[in-house]
């Protein structure tokens, strides 16, 4: 199926049927990226006012928290700097009070849990559409149009449900191929190598570490670099310099970082000049000094600090001054690409390693995290691989720990072929 047909008809039809404003958002974002900085700031303030008004009106949590904030009097981001930070503990303990009373058609989501504190929240089609529009805009920076063939190396279940099979059929129609990042053995990567070459994608998207492993496999086996790929987009984890070098060599194209989080939203994308541009139309980013002093002006270069995000499309479940737990700092000076979008010089913080099995298989740590984060009984957790054949899983229950909870965890591990060693569960009462 031609990419032009997918781009102009199937993909927009698919997004429209789901109620996502993806392509109208993309058209807007294509223009706004060239606006003057002051015009972008004016847009942010207008959208912030609307978010504050909706949050006060539609949620119990912000009705209390923002009672002294007058939306009409907000003139700059600094005007909300006295609003307490939104923390993961707030999402865990008061999630239903944060959720809007007037929003229908929301989707329940959970964080990846790499921090050990999985949380549940809700998103609507508006937020998802604007996020996808920002992602497509960043892909266009590298000459890649919506609907062009892609390979996604991402978390996917080994045992497919009916819904998973339907999603696979949809992806194939749209020119996308999903490869599981949860098991990166040599045999698996050999199969992936053949699939990538046969599909001839224009872009690769997925976990930074998993893409890097595939690249290292290609280089170590002496296979020729892939051809025809215009860019690789690495996300979900920091991209280390040696990984970037391996990916660039094996895929024979530039590598760009996508920075975001399921809860905090899609925050920034790397341009061809190497700057990590914030999606300023969708989010407000503040960098709060780690010593607890007053935050600098948004977008102003300075010392490293914690990245705090307000998602301007999050009225269904407002994220206002949300602490990401990541550390970053602003870049200095304008970007040579000419876009006025503010840029981050660096992001540090989230690192997700691979687990190594007895037989040499490498399993993405999220294959374990996904199981734990979906259990209502799990409040916090930590997974440690002490030896090749010994893993310790420490769990702090959300409430009372039932006799069947451990059995459910072990059953899921077995179902997803995660019986890779001696698992020891330690439950903190």
N, C-alpha and C positions, 0 to 999 in steps of 0.2 A: 504494500500500500504506500502511495507516495506521501512524503513528508508534507508537501504542500496541501494535500487533501486533509491530512490530520490537522495541520496548523490552522487552516482557514475554516474548516467545518467541524470535524469530529471533536477536537479538543475544546473549542469554545462551546459546542453543544453539550459536551460532557459536563463542563464546569457550570454552564447555565442551568442544566437540569438539577444539579445539586444545590442551586441557589447561591453559588459562590461568585462574587463580582470580580473574578480574576482578571479578565481581559479589559474591563473598564478601568480597573485599578492600574493595570499595566500601561494603558494609554495615558493616564494621568501622570504616573511615575516617570514615564519617558520624557515628559515635558518638565516636571518639577525638578528633576535632577540638575537642570541647567539654570535654575532660578538663582537670584542673589541670596547670600546668607540671611540678610534681614527679611526677605520674603519667606524663606523657609521657617525662620523663627516665628514670624507672624502666623503662618499656617499651624505650627505646633501649638501656639497659645490658644488659637480658636478651637482646635480639636481638644485641647486639654480642658478648656472651659466646658465643652459639651460633655466630656467624660466625667468631670467632677459633678456636674448637675445630675447626670443620669445615676451616678453611683450614690449620691445623697438621697435621691428620690426613690431608687429601686432596691437598695440593699440595707439591711439592718446594720451591718458592720460599718459601712461608710456613713450611714446616717448619724452614727455616734462619732466616728473618727473625724469627719469633715464638717461638723456642725458649726465651727467657727470660721470656716473657709467660705468666702463669698466668691462664687465663680465669676461674677461680673467684674470683680475687682482684680482679677489675675492679669498682670501685665507682663510677667516674665516667669521663667522656670523658678527663679529664686523665691517667688511668692508662695511656693508650696514646700520650701525647704524645711519648714517647721512641722510638716505632717510626719508623724512617726513612720518609720520604715515598715513595709509589709514583709513578714518573715515566713519561712517555710512552716514554722510552728503555727502561725495564724491559719494557714491553709489546712493544716492537719486538724486543728482544734475548732475552727470556726468556719469551715468551708461552706456550709449551707447558708450561713449568714452573709457571706461574701457574694454568693450567687444571686444574680438579679431575679426579682420576683416576676418581672414582666417579659422575660425572654423565653421564647419557645424555640424548639428545634436545635437545642444545644447538644454537643457531644461531650461525653465524659472522657477525660484523659488522665493519665498518670505520668509523673516524671520518670526519667530513666533510673533514678535512684543511685547514681554513682556517688552521691554525697552520703549515702546511707540513710537518708531521710526521704523516702518516697512520699509524694503528696498527690492528692486528687484535685482536679479542677475541671472547669468547663469552658469550651470555646464554641462560638457560633460560626456560621458560614461567612459572615462579614470578615471576621478576623482571619480565618483561613484563606479567604480569597485575596485579601491585601498582602498576606505573607507570601502566597504563591506568586502574586504579581511582582513583588520585590525580588523574588528568586529568579523569575523569568527575565526581569530587567537585567540582573547581574549576568545572566547567561548571554544575553544579547551583547554585553560589553566585549564578549569574545567571539562575536559573529555567529552565535547559535540561536536559531529561531525556535519558538515553541513548536513541539510536535516532531522535531528531528529525532532520529534514533538515539536511544540512550541505553546504558547498562547501569543498574543501581546495585551496589554492594551494600546490603543493609540487613538488619535483623529480620529474619523470616523464620517461621516455624518449620521444623523438619516434617512433622505430620500435618498435612494440609486439611483444613476444614472445608466445607462446601463454600463458605464465604471466601476463603483464601483462593479456592479454585476459580471462582467467579472473578476475583480481582486479577488473577493471573491472565485470564482470557481478556479482560478489559485492557490490561497493560500491553498485551501482545498486539491488540488492535491499535493501540496508541503508539506502538513502536518502542515500548519499554521492556527490558528484560531484567528481572530481579534475581540476583545471586545472593545466597545466604552468607552473611558474614560470621555466622556462629560456629562454623567449622572450617578451618583453613589448613587442611592437611595437604601434603604434596599431591596426592591423588585427586583431591577436590580442585586444587589450583590448576592441575593439568587439564581437567575438564572445563574449568572456567576459561582457560586460555583458548581452547578450541571454540567455545561459545562466543567469546568476545570477537575473535577473528571472523567467525561465520556471520555474526550479526552486523558487523561494520558500523559501530555506533559513532556518532559525532561528539558525544560527551559521556563521561563517566562521573557518577555521583555516589558518595557513600562515606562510610567511616574512614577516617584518615589512616588508622593503623591497618585496617583490612586491605585498603587499596595499596598501601605500601608493601604489605606482605605479598600481594599478587605481583607487584612490580619487582620485588626482590627475587621472586621465584623465576620470572621471565629472564632476568639478568643472570641468575646463577645457572640456568640451564642452557644458556647460549642461544635462546630463541631470538629471532629478530624483533625489533621494537614494533609495536602496533602502528598501523598507519590509518590516516584519515580522521583521527580524533583531534578535535580543535581545542578542548580543554578538559581538565579533570577538576572536579569540585569536591574538596575534602571538608568534612564537617564532623560534628559530635565530639571531637577530641582535638587537642593541640596538634599541629602539624610540625614535627621536628625537622631541622635542616637536613639530616641524612635521609629522612623519608621523602622530603620534597625533591632531593637530588635523584633518588631512585625512581620516583614516579615520573619525573621529567624525562629521564633517560628511557625508561621502559615504554612509556606511552607516547613519547616523542611529541610533547605538547606542553603548554604552560599548566601550572597548578594554581588554583585559587582557593582560598579559605572562605568557608561560610561559617559565621559565628552566630549562634543562637541557642535557645533552649526551649524545650516543649512548653514549660511554664512561662518563661520570660518573653517568649516570642522570637521572631527572626530579627536579629539585631544589626548585623553588619555583613558586608560582602567585600572581598578583595577585588580591586580593579586590575587591569593589565599593567598598571604602573606600580603595583605592589602595595597600594594603600587600602586599608580595611575601612571602607566607607559605611557609616551608620545610616540605616534607613530612616532618616530624620522625619519623613512624612508619616511614619508608622509608630515610631518610638521616640521617647525622650530619654537620653542617657545622661546620668550624672556620675561623676567619679568622686567618691567620698574618701578623703584621706584616712589612712589606716590608724592614725593617731587620734581620731575622733574630733578633729578640728572642723571648722565650717567648710563645706564643699566649695571648690572653685567654680567659676562660671562655666556652664555647660559648653563643651567644645574648646576650652582654653587649655593649651599645653601646660603640663606641670608634672608633679610627682605622681608616682603610681598610687592607686587607691582601689577601693572596691567599686565594681560596676553596679550601679543602681538604675533600674529600668522602670519607666512608665509606658505601658502599651496603650497607645491611643485608640486602638480598635477593640478594647477588651471590655466593653460595657456589659456584656453578658456575665462576666466574672472579672470585675475590675482589678487590674494590677497597677497600683499606684505607688511609686517609690519602692519597688520590689528589690530586695537584696539578692543578688545572684550568687554571691559567694566567690565570684571570679575577681581577679585583680587585673587592672589594665591601666593604660595612660593614653592621653591624647597625643596625636601626631602634631608636629609643628609645621606651620606654613601651608599654603594652598597646594593641592595635588596637581601634578603636571597634566593629568587627564582633563582638567578644566571643570570638573564637577564641584559644586559648592557644598556637597554633602560632607559633614564633619567626618574626620577619620581617626581611628584608633591606631596608635603606634604599635601596640602589643596587647595581647590577652594571655593571661596565665591562669592556671587554676585547676581545670578539670582534666584528669588523666585516668583513662580506663585501660588496664593492661589485659593481656591474654592469659588464660589458664592453660597449662601444659598437661596433657594426659599421659598415662603410662605408655601408650603406644606411639607417642610422638605427635599426636594430633594437637593443634592449637585451637582452643575454643575462646571466642570473644567473651569477656567477662559479663557482658550484657545478657548472654544466654542464661546466666544464673540470676542476674539482677531482675530480669523480666518476670521470673517466677515469683520472687520474693515480694516485689513491689505490688503485685496484684492481690496479695493476700490481705484481707481486712485485719487479720490478727497481728500482722507485723507492723510495728511502729518504727523501729530503726534496726539496721543490720550492718554487719561488716563481714566480708569474706576475705580470708587470708590463706594463701597457699604456702604452707610451711615447708613442705617437701613435695617431690613429684607425686608421691602417693598419699599425701595427707593434706586435707583442707579443714579449716575451722570456720564455721558459720556461727557468728554471735548475733543473737536476736533479742531485742527489747520488745516485748509484746505491747500492742496498742491497748489491750484490755486483758481479759483472762485467757490464758493459753490452754486450749482444749487438748484432750488426749489424741484426737485425730489430726491435729495441725501438723505435727512432725511427719505423720504418715502421708499426708497430702503433699508435703514438700518432696519427700523421697519418691513418691509415685510420679510426680511431675518430672523429677530428674531422670527417672528410669524411662519415662515416655519419650523424653527429648534426648535420650542417649547421653545423659550427663553422669552416669555411674562411672566416673573416670578415676576413682580412687577411694580413699577412706575419708568419708565425710563425718565430721564431728560437729554436732549441734550443741551450742551452749546457750541456754535460755536464761536471761536475767529477769528475775521476778520483781 
